[in-house]
C-alpha cells in the first residue's frame, strides 16, 4: 500500500511547527517593543551604590499633569547588571498597545544585583520571618523613586507595587514596612511574614498564586491572605488550580487587573 505523505500526523507536525514559529515571531516582536519603550538608566546613590533600572514613561507625557507610578519587582532569575533581564516577565503588560492609552503611567523596573534580594528573608529555606531592616537593594529603589518624583510629575497618592516570585516577596515586605506609601499592591507567587500582615491591612491587595507551584509553595500566599482577613482586611486572592510557578502569566492577563489597580488611590 502506498503511504500517504499527507497523513494527519504529518499535518499535525507541520501545524505545530507553524504555531511555534508564529509564537516565536510574536515573542520577538513583544520583546523588541518592551525594550524600546523602557529607557535604560543607572542610579548612583549618595553612598555610592549603583542601581540599574528601566523606566517606562507615560505616552504623550504632559508636565502639567500628574501620573501614577508602578514599581515592578522581578524574580531571582533576572538579577544581574545587564539592565535587561528584569523586563523578561511581566513588564510587557504596561507596553501592550491596548494599555498604553487608557493607563498612562510611569513604570519603574529596577534590576536587583546578583546575590541580593528585594527582601531580607531567607525564603529559599522557607523562613518567612521579616528581618529588622529592609534589603539595601529596596531602600536604594525608594531613594530612586524620590529622585524620580523630583524630576517628573508623579502622583504620590497613586504609587503602586507589583512583583513576582522573589519580587512577590519584595512586594509583601514593602507593603508591611511602608503601608502608607502604597495605593495598591499585586504580589504574585511570593510570600511574607504572616505576623506582619496586619500592618498592610489598609492596602488594597490582589494576590495571585498557582496551586501547583513547586518553587514557592502556594501556602505562602494562603498564609498572608488568612492573616490579613483575620486582621479585618478584604484582600483579593486568585489561585490558579492547574498553574505551577509561572502564575504571573495568567495573572497579568486578567482583564480586570489594570482597571482595578489604577482605580486605587491613597
NORLIN-V959642 format. One record per pair of residues at least 24 apart in sequence whose C-alpha atoms are under 8 Angstrom apart, sorted by the first residue. I is the first residue (numbers start at 1). GAP is how many residues later the second one is. If there is no record, write none. Layout:
i = {I;I}
gap = {GAP;GAP}
This chain:
i = {30;31;31;33;34;34;34;34;35;35;37;40;43;45;45;49;51;51;51;51;51;51;51;52;52;52;52;52;53;53;53;53;53;54;54;54;54;55;55;55;55;56;56;56;56;57;57;57;57;58;58;58;58;59;59;59;59;63;63;64;65;66;66;66;67;67;67;67;67;67;67;68;68;68;68;68;68;68;68;68;68;68;69;69;69;69;69;69;69;69;69;70;70;70;70;70;70;70;70;71;71;71;71;71;71;71;72;72;72;72;72;72;72;72;73;73;73;73;73;73;73;73;73;73;73;73;73;74;74;74;74;74;74;74;75;75;75;75;75;75;76;76;76;76;78;78;79;79;79;79;79;80;80;80;80;81;81;81;81;83;83;85;86;86;89;90;90;90;93;103;103;106;110;112;113;117;117;118;118;118;118;119;119;119;119;128;128;128;128;129;129;130;130;130;130;134;156;157;157;157;157;157;158;158;158;158;158;158;159;159;160;160;160;161;161;161;162;162;162;163;163;164;164;164;164;165;165;165;166;175;175;175;176;179;180;182;183;183;183;184;184;184;185;188;188;188;189;189;189;189;189;189;189;189;190;190;190;191;191;191;191;192;192;192;193;194;194;194;195;197;197;197;198;198;198;200;201;201;201;201;201;202;204;204;205;205;206;206;206;206;207;207;207;207;208;208;208;208;208;208;208;209;209;209;209;209;209;209;210;210;210;210;210;210;210;210;210;211;211;211;211;211;211;212;212;212;212;212;213;213;213;214;214;215;216}
gap = {62;57;61;62;53;57;58;61;49;52;58;43;101;95;98;91;59;60;61;62;86;89;90;29;31;58;59;60;30;55;56;57;58;29;54;55;56;51;52;53;54;49;50;51;52;47;48;49;50;42;46;47;48;41;42;45;46;89;90;89;88;87;88;89;37;38;39;86;87;88;91;36;37;38;86;87;88;89;90;91;92;194;36;37;38;39;85;86;89;90;91;35;36;37;38;89;90;91;92;36;37;38;88;89;90;91;35;36;37;38;89;90;91;95;36;37;38;45;88;89;90;91;93;94;95;97;98;35;37;89;90;91;92;93;88;89;90;91;92;93;41;89;90;91;33;34;32;33;34;35;36;31;32;33;34;30;31;32;33;27;28;26;24;25;159;158;159;162;159;155;159;48;31;25;24;49;53;48;49;51;52;47;50;51;54;63;64;65;66;63;64;43;62;63;66;39;25;24;25;26;108;109;24;25;104;106;107;108;24;25;24;25;101;24;25;26;24;25;26;24;25;24;25;26;84;24;25;51;24;24;25;28;24;24;86;84;81;82;83;77;80;81;76;59;60;63;24;27;29;32;56;57;58;59;26;30;31;25;29;30;33;28;29;32;31;29;30;33;32;27;30;31;29;30;33;28;27;30;31;32;33;31;31;60;30;31;29;30;31;32;28;29;30;31;29;30;31;32;39;40;43;29;30;31;34;36;38;39;29;30;31;32;33;34;35;36;37;28;29;30;31;32;33;29;30;31;32;33;30;31;32;30;31;30;29}
